[in-house]
């Protein structure tokens, strides 16, 4: 476990040069524009978390440019450690991004003298965290299989494909599911939050475990 934690620290050091004041100003400006245009604190969360999710890919880019994967072999770092460390690193980035966007939303809404809906914003932040972590579960195996240069086009397709999939799925279901049925489902989730949370957590953990095993299988087959 210590080796995995050290690997996470190494990835954090890798992205440190990209955590500049300039980038933070860009994030704040984007959030401010989204909040002003919509009047809602949650509007800036999605766009910021999209940009922050890109930081998860930077260690792959730096590693490929400097042939760091071969160095891992020289240092006798197990490939399972590399894969697990990269997944935990992505989780750390997502959590930090969520906390940052939530706090930023509060500060900007306060400065603009607008009503900050704490629980609603927290819920949206949590949902966005789940969405982007699942997208990364699709993205990471592609990077481990192909490397950064070959994978970057295919790896970003899930971020484009998700909105399209939601739109198509919604259109397909709108004629088969009524508003009353949707309300009934939402009511069940709100009246059984513990069961809903447990069910959601099991699905999320299952997806992460499957993604990890696929990534490890791909990474073990690569030659460095």
Order of alpha helices (4+ residues) and beta strands (2+ residues): alpha-alpha-alpha-alpha-alpha-alpha-alpha-alpha-alpha-alpha-alpha
